[in-house]
Amino acid sequence: MSIGSSDGLLAGLRRPFEGPNTMGNTPGFWLGFVAAVAVLAALPALFGYYAAEIGAVFLAYALLGVSLAFIWGYCGILSFGQVAFFGIGGYAFGVVAINVPTLTGATLGLLAAVAVSTLVAAALGYFMFYGGVRDVYVTILTLVVALVLYTFMGQTAGGEWAIGDARLGGFNGMSGVPDLGIGIGSIGLEIGIVGHYYVTLGALAATYLGLRALVNSRFGYAMVATREDESRTEMFGYNTTFIKFAVFTIGGAIAGLSGVLFTTQNNYIDPSVFGITAAALPVVWASVGGRTSLLGTVGAALAIQFVDYQLALSGSEWALVIIGSLLVFVVLVMPEGVAPRLRDLVVDYRSSEPTPADAPAGTEEVSD
């Protein structure tokens, strides 16, 4: 195969994932992306099972952050309740998998958890957007839903609060949640610690690529137009209510999947996943990384949770203070987030480079 045909093949593979709505549309970016995924894939081999166990939790958090960046950064919907779908997905998986303690139960639990999270997000989105709820009231309503779930699940400690063999456990949480697995009966694959890490990494990478393709499609253009000026977008004949409803539902499905991956890694879930602290973290990740940058949000989630984990190991109680201070700093100094600011710096640097006198006229795409 010639070099030209090889370049054409690579360009064809990249084309669905590139466009004006995402940063990083050059071969250099994709080379860096592949390198970053390769580094993450090598962590269990370099640092062992414990790194895989903790890393899988961080990656599940990053997937949750991506679900918010998608709906907030590209459609202007600030949901403070992504953790509601995260927790619903985790609890739904636990209920099904505990009651059907085979690989069939694990498979059905995964499907049911994502389905329930999607349906709850669709129901909430329908009543909000078709009911005329807008702007800050969406933020308030989604937060209220998360806090209501936190309060309710905290009161389910008695033995009567059980669904079959699955005890909800109140603030003690639901324990004994089986590992993730795929199969029927005893035939299939039960995914262990290292396998779970790679499944979570694969889910995160696939979701990132899928959302890149979506936001650079015609539907993605309508999403961004709705974010920028909903009234004008409606004048052009787009159903902005449906667009927001669909985007919110997709975000809920992704959050539900992240909840399943989180719960199956820990084999446990409790009502704290619905709490105000948990609800604020995705907003912090998206704000710091850049809500219009899916990859920036992933990076911020991984970095912030790693620092939080290290501080917890040292016995420090300053984690929330440091995270809060970081959020205030970013909002005041670079409100667009770290990733967009870095992109702007790269653009400024490249545009300031002198152009050789004999260079042909033209423009060069600049991205992060």
TAJODA-V441336 format. One record per run of one state. SS is the DSSP state (@ for helix, = for strand, . for the rest). FROM is the first residue (numbers start at 0). TO is the last residue. If there is no record, write none. Layout:
# TAJODA-V441336
[[SS,FROM,TO] [SS,FROM,TO]]
This chain:
# TAJODA-V441336
[[.,0,1] [@,2,14] [.,15,25] [@,26,46] [.,47,47] [@,48,74] [.,75,80] [@,81,98] [.,99,101] [@,102,128] [.,129,134] [@,135,153] [.,154,160] [=,161,162] [.,163,164] [=,165,166] [.,167,168] [@,169,171] [.,172,172] [=,173,174] [.,175,179] [=,180,183] [.,184,185] [=,186,189] [.,190,191] [@,192,214] [.,215,216] [@,217,227] [.,228,228] [@,229,234] [.,235,238] [@,239,265] [.,266,266] [=,267,268] [.,269,269] [@,270,273] [.,274,274] [@,275,288] [.,289,292] [@,293,312] [.,313,317] [@,318,332] [.,333,336] [@,337,351] [.,352,367]]
